[in-house]
Amino acid sequence: MAVIVHSAGIQDRVGARALLLLSKNYRHIVAIFADSGYTGKLVDWTFAMFRWVLIIVKRNEQSKFVVLSKRWIVERTFAWLGSHRRLSKDYEHKTSSSETFIKIAMIRLMLKRLNAT
């Protein structure tokens, strides 16, 4: 759908707004899952701008490791991206190059899945 890579100096909530603005043409989106770093005004802003529900997936209060619902999908995707040599480390000097290589990696992944059928 959309990819934004920004510097570490930009807070995730600010980057999320830019990403959501890129995704506004996707009418089929109903809900978005995010971790606790995206709480606050972003939840209300997302609903006011797009009528999308931003669902915050919170950690259990248990002391042992527990797989969080929906969060594992994000971690799995990061693992897939990390298996591509150019994305295993931050080699790029420009964020636009990083965005392009992420898109190429996801296209490659989708083509592999389509070819498997």
N, C-alpha and C positions, 0 to 999 in steps of 0.2 A: 504494500500500500504506500507507505511513506517512510523515509529515513531522514533523520537529522543527527548529525554529529557536531557537537559543540565543544568548546574548551572546558576544562575542569572548573574554571572560574565562574561558570554560569550555573545557577541553581537548577536542579531538576524540574521544579515546578515551572520555572520560566521557559525552559526548553520544551516542556510538555505543551504549553500554550502554542508555541510555534508549530509543533508537530500536529496538534489537533486542528489548527487552522489549515494545514496542508490536507488534512483528511476530511474536510467539510463536504466534499462532493460525494462521499460514500454514504448514500442514503440508507443503506442496509444496516449501518451500525446502530445498535440499541444500547449496549452497555460496554464499558471499558473497565478492565480490572487493573488495579495499580497497588503498589505497596504503600506502607505508611509514610513514605517520603513525599507523597502527593496529596496529603490532607490539606485542610484549610479552605481558602477561598477558591481554589482550583475546582473543587467539587461543585460549588454553586455556579461558578463561571461556565463550566462545561455544560451544565444543564441549561443555563440561561442562553448561551450562544447556539447550542446545537440540539437541545432536548435529549442529550445522551446522559445516561446514568453512569457516574464514575464510582465504581465499587472498590472500596479500600479493603484489601485482603490483609488481615491482621494476624500477628503471631499468636500461637497458643501460649498460655501462661505456664505451660509445662517446662520443666528444666531439660528434658531430653529432646533430641532432634525429632521434628515432625515435619513431614512434607506438607507445605501449604497448598491449598487448592488453588488452581490457576497459576500460581507462582512458578511451579515446576515447568510449565510450558515456556515461560520466558527463559529460565535457566537452560532448558533443553535447546532452545534456539541459539543461545549464546555458545553452547557447546558445539553445535553444528557449525556456526560461524568460525569458531576457534580452530576447527579442523582444516580450514583453508590457510595456506602458508602465509599469505599477505595479511591475514587478519589475526594471526597468532600473537603478534606483538604490534605495537603502534609504530609502524615504519613510516607512515605518511606524515608529511609536514603541513599539508593542507587538509582541512576538514572535508572539502569537496571531494578529494581523492578517496578518503576513507568511506564517504557515503557511496561513491561509485563502486568501490570494491565490495561493500556489503550488498549492494544491489546485484552485482555479478554473482556473488556467492549464492544468494537466494534464487536467482534465475537458474543457476546450475543445479541447485537442490531440487527445484520444481521440475526441471527437465529429467533428472534422474527418476523422480517419482512417476512422471508420465510415461517414461520408457519402460518402467517395471510392469506396467499393466498389459 
